[in-house]
Amino acid sequence: NFGTALRISNVEMKTFMRNGIGQLREGNVFLEPIFFTRMRLSDTWQLQYTSSGNFGLNNRKFMSAGNSLFTIGAVVNIGGARNKKGHTE
């Protein structure tokens, strides 16, 4: 199975120091579309990989968007109901 999610984050600085000198604080709103895919290896195990990137809505000098992200993980089903075919949902 596969899917898409959209994460929205509002980030504000409390303090901002550069070389021991206080700077103007910045804030930004980030949008992060996340795409994921799961592959069933068995009734218990699934392999999941996700990819995403983030985009800052405001043009800032220091608090700007970061890098793209790719992750691989395992999903373990430790229970759950069985469907008509006998597979865990």
N, CA, C and O atoms as a MOPAC input file, in Angstrom:
PM7 MOZYME 1SCF
protein

 N      0.83100 1    -1.17800 1     0.00000 1
 C      0.00000 1     0.00000 1     0.00000 1
 C      0.88000 1     1.24800 1     0.00000 1
 O      2.08700 1     1.16100 1     0.22600 1
 N      0.28500 1     2.38200 1    -0.24800 1
 C      1.04700 1     3.62200 1    -0.37800 1
 C      0.16500 1     4.78700 1     0.03200 1
 O     -1.04700 1     4.63500 1     0.18100 1
 N      0.77200 1     5.94400 1     0.21500 1
 C     -0.00600 1     7.11300 1     0.60000 1
 C      0.82300 1     8.38100 1     0.58500 1
 O      2.02700 1     8.36900 1     0.32800 1
 N      0.14000 1     9.46600 1     0.86700 1
 C      0.75100 1    10.79300 1     0.89800 1
 C      0.22800 1    11.54700 1     2.11400 1
 O     -0.94400 1    11.42300 1     2.47000 1
 N      1.07800 1    12.31200 1     2.73500 1
 C      0.67800 1    13.16500 1     3.86300 1
 C      1.31200 1    14.53700 1     3.65500 1
 O      2.31500 1    14.66700 1     2.95300 1
 N      0.72900 1    15.54100 1     4.26200 1
 C      1.28500 1    16.89500 1     4.21000 1
 C      1.45200 1    17.39400 1     5.63500 1
 O      0.47900 1    17.54400 1     6.37400 1
 N      2.70200 1    17.65000 1     6.01100 1
 C      2.99000 1    18.17400 1     7.34800 1
 C      3.24900 1    19.67100 1     7.22900 1
 O      3.98700 1    20.11500 1     6.35000 1
 N      2.63800 1    20.44300 1     8.12000 1
 C      2.82800 1    21.89500 1     8.16500 1
 C      3.39900 1    22.24900 1     9.53400 1
 O      2.82900 1    21.87300 1    10.55900 1
 N      4.51300 1    22.96700 1     9.55800 1
 C      5.16500 1    23.33600 1    10.81500 1
 C      5.38100 1    24.84100 1    10.86500 1
 O      5.84400 1    25.44100 1     9.89400 1
 N      5.04600 1    25.44700 1    11.99300 1
 C      5.32600 1    26.85700 1    12.24300 1
 C      6.46300 1    26.90800 1    13.26200 1
 O      6.29400 1    26.46600 1    14.39800 1
 N      7.60500 1    27.43800 1    12.87000 1
 C      8.79400 1    27.44100 1    13.72000 1
 C      9.18400 1    28.88300 1    14.02000 1
 O      9.31900 1    29.69800 1    13.10800 1
 N      9.36300 1    29.19300 1    15.30000 1
 C      9.77400 1    30.52800 1    15.74600 1
 C     11.00300 1    30.39600 1    16.64100 1
 O     11.08600 1    29.46300 1    17.44000 1
 N     11.94900 1    31.31200 1    16.51900 1
 C     13.13200 1    31.32800 1    17.38600 1
 C     12.79200 1    32.00000 1    18.70700 1
 O     12.04500 1    32.97800 1    18.74100 1
 N     13.35000 1    31.46700 1    19.80300 1
 C     13.23400 1    32.14200 1    21.10000 1
 C     14.38800 1    33.11500 1    21.27400 1
 O     14.18700 1    34.27500 1    21.63400 1
 N     15.59300 1    32.63700 1    21.01800 1
 C     16.78600 1    33.49400 1    21.02600 1
 C     17.63900 1    33.10800 1    19.82700 1
 O     17.58200 1    31.97400 1    19.35200 1
 N     18.42400 1    34.05200 1    19.34600 1
 C     19.28900 1    33.78900 1    18.20000 1
 C     20.60100 1    34.51400 1    18.42700 1
 O     20.65400 1    35.74400 1    18.39700 1
 N     21.66200 1    33.74700 1    18.65400 1
 C     22.99200 1    34.30200 1    18.89900 1
 C     23.92900 1    33.84400 1    17.78400 1
 O     23.92300 1    32.68000 1    17.38300 1
 N     24.73600 1    34.79100 1    17.29100 1
 C     25.79600 1    34.47400 1    16.33600 1
 C     27.07000 1    35.09900 1    16.84100 1
 O     27.14800 1    36.31500 1    17.01700 1
 N     28.08500 1    34.26000 1    17.07800 1
 C     29.36900 1    34.73400 1    17.60200 1
 C     29.18500 1    35.52100 1    18.89300 1
 O     29.86900 1    36.51700 1    19.12700 1
 N     28.24800 1    35.06200 1    19.73200 1
 C     28.00900 1    35.69800 1    21.01900 1
 C     27.22000 1    36.99500 1    20.95800 1
 O     27.06700 1    37.66500 1    21.98000 1
 N     26.72100 1    37.36200 1    19.80100 1
 C     25.96600 1    38.60800 1    19.63400 1
 C     24.52100 1    38.26800 1    19.28700 1
 O     24.25400 1    37.47100 1    18.38700 1
 N     23.59700 1    38.88400 1    20.01600 1
 C     22.18100 1    38.65200 1    19.75900 1
 C     21.76900 1    39.16200 1    18.38100 1
 O     22.17600 1    40.24900 1    17.97000 1
 N     20.97200 1    38.38800 1    17.67800 1
 C     20.50100 1    38.73300 1    16.33500 1
 C     18.98100 1    38.85400 1    16.34200 1
 O     18.31800 1    38.42400 1    17.28600 1
 N     18.44100 1    39.43800 1    15.28800 1
 C     16.99300 1    39.48500 1    15.13600 1
 C     16.45800 1    38.06500 1    14.98200 1
 O     17.00000 1    37.25400 1    14.23100 1
 N     15.38900 1    37.78700 1    15.70700 1
 C     14.79000 1    36.45300 1    15.62700 1
 C     14.03700 1    36.29600 1    14.31400 1
 O     13.53100 1    37.26300 1    13.74400 1
 N     13.97600 1    35.05500 1    13.85100 1
 C     13.26200 1    34.73800 1    12.62600 1
 C     12.24400 1    33.64000 1    12.89900 1
 O     12.33300 1    32.92000 1    13.89300 1
 N     11.30000 1    33.53000 1    12.01900 1
 C     10.31900 1    32.45600 1    12.05300 1
 C      9.97000 1    32.07600 1    10.62900 1
 O     10.21100 1    32.84200 1     9.69600 1
 N      9.40600 1    30.90100 1    10.46500 1
 C      9.03000 1    30.46500 1     9.13000 1
 C      7.95700 1    29.39500 1     9.24100 1
 O      7.81100 1    28.74400 1    10.27500 1
 N      7.22100 1    29.22900 1     8.17200 1
 C      6.23300 1    28.16100 1     8.05600 1
 C      6.75200 1    27.20500 1     6.99600 1
 O      7.07800 1    27.61600 1     5.88300 1
 N      6.82600 1    25.92000 1     7.35100 1
 C      7.36000 1    24.91300 1     6.43900 1
 C      6.26400 1    23.95400 1     6.00700 1
 O      5.45400 1    23.51300 1     6.82200 1
 N      6.24500 1    23.63600 1     4.72300 1
 C      5.37300 1    22.60100 1     4.17200 1
 C      6.24400 1    21.41000 1     3.81100 1
 O      7.29200 1    21.56700 1     3.18400 1
 N      5.80800 1    20.21000 1     4.21100 1
 C      6.58200 1    19.00600 1     3.92200 1
 C      5.65600 1    17.92300 1     3.37500 1
 O      4.97100 1    17.25100 1     4.14600 1
 N      5.62800 1    17.74700 1     2.05400 1
 C      4.86700 1    16.62300 1     1.50900 1
 C      5.64400 1    15.32600 1     1.73600 1
 O      6.84200 1    15.25400 1     1.46300 1
 N      4.95700 1    14.31600 1     2.23100 1
 C      5.57400 1    13.03500 1     2.56600 1
 C      4.91500 1    11.95300 1     1.72200 1
 O      3.68800 1    11.85900 1     1.67400 1
 N      5.71900 1    11.14500 1     1.06200 1
 C      5.23000 1    10.04100 1     0.24800 1
 C      5.75100 1     8.74300 1     0.85500 1
 O      6.94700 1     8.62300 1     1.12100 1
 N      4.87100 1     7.77500 1     1.07800 1
 C      5.33000 1     6.52300 1     1.66700 1
 C      4.77500 1     5.33400 1     0.90000 1
 O      3.70900 1     5.40500 1     0.28900 1
 N      5.52300 1     4.24500 1     0.94700 1
 C      5.11900 1     2.98300 1     0.33900 1
 C      5.45200 1     1.86700 1     1.31200 1
 O      6.52300 1     1.85700 1     1.91800 1
 N      4.52800 1     0.92700 1     1.45700 1
 C      4.76800 1    -0.25500 1     2.28300 1
 C      4.65700 1    -1.50000 1     1.42000 1
 O      3.76100 1    -1.61800 1     0.58400 1
 N      5.57900 1    -2.42300 1     1.63600 1
 C      5.56500 1    -3.69800 1     0.92900 1
 C      5.45200 1    -4.81700 1     1.96300 1
 O      6.26900 1    -4.90900 1     2.87900 1
 N      4.43800 1    -5.66100 1     1.81200 1
 C      4.21600 1    -6.75100 1     2.76700 1
 C      5.20400 1    -7.87300 1     2.49100 1
 O      5.23700 1    -8.43200 1     1.39500 1
 N      6.00900 1    -8.19600 1     3.49800 1
 C      6.96100 1    -9.29300 1     3.39300 1
 C      6.36800 1   -10.58600 1     3.93200 1
 O      6.67500 1   -11.67200 1     3.44100 1
 N      5.51300 1   -10.46100 1     4.94900 1
 C      4.80400 1   -11.60100 1     5.54200 1
 C      3.58500 1   -11.04100 1     6.26000 1
 O      3.32200 1    -9.84100 1     6.18900 1
 N      2.83800 1   -11.90000 1     6.95200 1
 C      1.69300 1   -11.41400 1     7.71600 1
 C      2.11900 1   -10.48400 1     8.84500 1
 O      1.33800 1    -9.64000 1     9.28300 1
 N      3.34000 1   -10.63200 1     9.31100 1
 C      3.82600 1    -9.85100 1    10.45000 1
 C      4.68100 1    -8.65400 1    10.02700 1
 O      4.60100 1    -7.59600 1    10.65200 1
 N      5.48400 1    -8.79800 1     8.99500 1
 C      6.47800 1    -7.79200 1     8.62900 1
 C      6.11200 1    -7.04700 1     7.35100 1
 O      5.62900 1    -7.63400 1     6.38300 1
 N      6.35900 1    -5.72000 1     7.37500 1
 C      6.24400 1    -4.87800 1     6.18800 1
 C      7.49100 1    -4.00700 1     6.09600 1
 O      8.04100 1    -3.58100 1     7.11200 1
 N      7.92400 1    -3.75200 1     4.88400 1
 C      9.02500 1    -2.83000 1     4.62800 1
 C      8.40600 1    -1.50300 1     4.20700 1
 O      7.54100 1    -1.47000 1     3.33200 1
 N      8.84600 1    -0.40800 1     4.82700 1
 C      8.29300 1     0.91100 1     4.49800 1
 C      9.41800 1     1.85200 1     4.11900 1
 O     10.45100 1     1.89600 1     4.78700 1
 N      9.22000 1     2.60800 1     3.04500 1
 C     10.16000 1     3.68600 1     2.74500 1
 C      9.39100 1     4.96500 1     2.48800 1
 O      8.29700 1     4.95300 1     1.92300 1
 N      9.97800 1     6.06000 1     2.91000 1
 C      9.35500 1     7.37200 1     2.76400 1
 C     10.34100 1     8.32200 1     2.09600 1
 O     11.55600 1     8.17500 1     2.23000 1
 N      9.80800 1     9.27900 1     1.38800 1
 C     10.62600 1    10.35300 1     0.83200 1
 C      9.86300 1    11.65700 1     1.02000 1
 O      8.63500 1    11.69600 1     0.93600 1
 N     10.60300 1    12.70600 1     1.27100 1
 C      9.97100 1    14.00600 1     1.48300 1
 C     11.01100 1    15.10900 1     1.28500 1
 O     12.21100 1    14.85300 1     1.18100 1
 N     10.52300 1    16.30200 1     1.24000 1
 C     11.35800 1    17.49600 1     1.18800 1
 C     10.56600 1    18.60100 1     1.85000 1
 O      9.34500 1    18.49000 1     1.96300 1
 N     11.21800 1    19.66300 1     2.29000 1
 C     10.42300 1    20.73700 1     2.89700 1
 C     10.66400 1    22.05400 1     2.18400 1
 O     11.71900 1    22.29800 1     1.59900 1
 N      9.64400 1    22.88900 1     2.25700 1
 C      9.63700 1    24.16500 1     1.56000 1
 C      9.21800 1    25.25000 1     2.53900 1
 O      8.17500 1    25.14000 1     3.18400 1
 N     10.02300 1    26.29400 1     2.65200 1
 C      9.69100 1    27.42400 1     3.51400 1
 C      8.80400 1    28.41400 1     2.77500 1
 O      9.07900 1    28.76000 1     1.62600 1
 N      7.74100 1    28.87000 1     3.43000 1
 C      6.83100 1    29.81800 1     2.78700 1
 C      7.36400 1    31.24600 1     2.81200 1
 O      6.97100 1    32.07000 1     1.98600 1
 N      8.25700 1    31.54400 1     3.75800 1
 C      8.81400 1    32.89200 1     3.88200 1
 C     10.29000 1    32.87700 1     3.50600 1
 O     11.00000 1    31.91300 1     3.79300 1
 N     10.74600 1    33.94000 1     2.86800 1
 C     12.14500 1    34.06500 1     2.49900 1
 C     12.91300 1    34.60200 1     3.70400 1
 O     12.74900 1    35.76500 1     4.07400 1
 N     13.74500 1    33.77000 1     4.31600 1
 C     14.51400 1    34.14400 1     5.50000 1
 C     15.99800 1    33.94200 1     5.23400 1
 O     16.39000 1    33.11300 1     4.41300 1
 N     16.82000 1    34.71800 1     5.94900 1
 C     18.26400 1    34.61300 1     5.77400 1
 C     18.81400 1    33.34800 1     6.42800 1
 O     19.66200 1    32.67100 1     5.84700 1
 N     18.33800 1    33.02400 1     7.63600 1
 C     18.89400 1    31.89300 1     8.36800 1
 C     17.92700 1    30.72000 1     8.48900 1
 O     18.33800 1    29.56900 1     8.33900 1
 N     16.66900 1    30.98600 1     8.75500 1
 C     15.71000 1    29.90400 1     8.95700 1
 C     15.02400 1    29.59000 1     7.63100 1
 O     13.90700 1    30.03100 1     7.36400 1
 N     15.72200 1    28.82100 1     6.81800 1
 C     15.19600 1    28.46600 1     5.49900 1
 C     14.95800 1    26.95700 1     5.44500 1
 O     15.27200 1    26.23500 1     6.39100 1
 N     14.40800 1    26.50000 1     4.34700 1
 C     14.07800 1    25.08000 1     4.20300 1
 C     15.34800 1    24.24000 1     4.19200 1
 O     16.41700 1    24.70300 1     3.79400 1
 N     15.20800 1    23.00400 1     4.63400 1
 C     16.34700 1    22.09400 1     4.72400 1
 C     16.45200 1    21.17100 1     3.52700 1
 O     16.03500 1    21.50600 1     2.41900 1
 N     17.01200 1    20.01500 1     3.77300 1
 C     17.27700 1    19.03900 1     2.72200 1
 C     16.11700 1    18.06900 1     2.55500 1
 O     15.21600 1    17.99900 1     3.39100 1
 N     16.15800 1    17.32600 1     1.45900 1
 C     15.17500 1    16.26800 1     1.26600 1
 C     15.53800 1    15.08400 1     2.16100 1
 O     16.65300 1    14.99500 1     2.67500 1
 N     14.58400 1    14.18800 1     2.33600 1
 C     14.73600 1    13.09700 1     3.29100 1
 C     14.27700 1    11.79800 1     2.66300 1
 O     13.26100 1    11.76500 1     1.96800 1
 N     15.02200 1    10.72000 1     2.90300 1
 C     14.63600 1     9.38300 1     2.46200 1
 C     14.87500 1     8.43100 1     3.62200 1
 O     15.97200 1     8.40700 1     4.18000 1
 N     13.87900 1     7.65400 1     3.99200 1
 C     14.03300 1     6.71500 1     5.10200 1
 C     13.53800 1     5.33700 1     4.69700 1
 O     12.65800 1     5.20000 1     3.84700 1
 N     14.11400 1     4.33200 1     5.31500 1
 C     13.67100 1     2.94500 1     5.15700 1
 C     13.43100 1     2.40300 1     6.55500 1
 O     14.24000 1     2.61600 1     7.45700 1
 N     12.31900 1     1.70200 1     6.73400 1
 C     12.01000 1     1.16500 1     8.05100 1
 C     11.21900 1    -0.12300 1     7.95600 1
 O     10.80500 1    -0.54100 1     6.87500 1
 N     11.02000 1    -0.73500 1     9.09300 1
 C     10.24600 1    -1.97100 1     9.19600 1
 C      9.00500 1    -1.70300 1    10.02800 1
 O      9.05300 1    -0.98000 1    11.02300 1
 N      7.90000 1    -2.29100 1     9.61200 1
 C      6.64600 1    -2.22100 1    10.35300 1
 C      6.33900 1    -3.63200 1    10.81900 1
 O      6.29700 1    -4.56400 1    10.01600 1
 N      6.12300 1    -3.78800 1    12.13100 1
 C      5.84100 1    -5.09700 1    12.71200 1
 C      4.42400 1    -5.09100 1    13.25500 1
 O      4.07200 1    -4.24000 1    14.07200 1
 N      3.61400 1    -6.03300 1    12.80900 1
 C      2.24800 1    -6.17100 1    13.29400 1
 C      2.26100 1    -7.11800 1    14.49200 1
 O      2.62100 1    -8.28700 1    14.35700 1
 N      1.87400 1    -6.61900 1    15.65000 1
 C      1.89000 1    -7.44000 1    16.86600 1
 C      0.47100 1    -7.71500 1    17.35000 1
 O      0.17400 1    -7.56300 1    18.53500 1
 N     -0.37800 1    -8.10900 1    16.45700 1
 C     -1.77600 1    -8.38600 1    16.78800 1
 C     -2.63000 1    -8.01200 1    15.61100 1
 O     -2.24100 1    -8.22700 1    14.46300 1
 N     -3.78100 1    -7.46000 1    15.87700 1
 C     -4.65200 1    -7.01300 1    14.79800 1
 C     -5.64100 1    -8.08300 1    14.38700 1
 O     -5.47700 1    -9.26400 1    14.69200 1
 N     -6.65900 1    -7.64400 1    13.69600 1
 C     -7.71800 1    -8.55500 1    13.25700 1
 C     -7.31000 1    -9.25400 1    11.97100 1
 O     -6.55200 1    -8.70600 1    11.17000 1
 N     -7.80700 1   -10.44900 1    11.78100 1
 C     -7.55200 1   -11.20500 1    10.55900 1
 C     -8.70000 1   -10.98600 1     9.58600 1
 O     -9.86600 1   -10.98600 1     9.98100 1
 N     -8.36600 1   -10.80000 1     8.31200 1
 C     -9.42000 1   -10.64100 1     7.31400 1
 C     -9.89300 1   -12.00900 1     6.83000 1
 O     -9.44700 1   -13.03300 1     7.34600 1
 N    -10.78300 1   -12.03900 1     5.85400 1
 C    -11.37000 1   -13.29600 1     5.37700 1
 C    -10.33800 1   -14.23000 1     4.76400 1
 O    -10.52300 1   -15.44700 1     4.76900 1
 N     -9.25100 1   -13.67300 1     4.23500 1
 C     -8.20100 1   -14.49500 1     3.63200 1
 C     -7.21200 1   -15.00900 1     4.67400 1
 O     -6.30800 1   -15.77600 1     4.34200 1
 N     -7.37400 1   -14.59700 1     5.92000 1
 C     -6.47100 1   -15.03800 1     6.97900 1
 C     -5.28500 1   -14.13300 1     7.19900 1
 O     -4.43900 1   -14.41800 1     8.04800 1
 N     -5.20200 1   -13.03400 1     6.44500 1
 C     -4.09100 1   -12.09300 1     6.61600 1
 C     -4.42900 1   -11.07500 1     7.69500 1
 O     -5.59500 1   -10.72700 1     7.88600 1
 N     -3.40700 1   -10.60000 1     8.39800 1
 C     -3.59000 1    -9.58400 1     9.42400 1
 C     -3.78200 1    -8.23100 1     8.76300 1
 O     -3.08000 1    -7.90000 1     7.80700 1
 N     -4.72400 1    -7.44900 1     9.26400 1
 C     -4.97500 1    -6.10900 1     8.72600 1
 C     -4.32000 1    -5.06900 1     9.58900 1
 O     -4.41700 1    -3.87600 1     9.30000 1

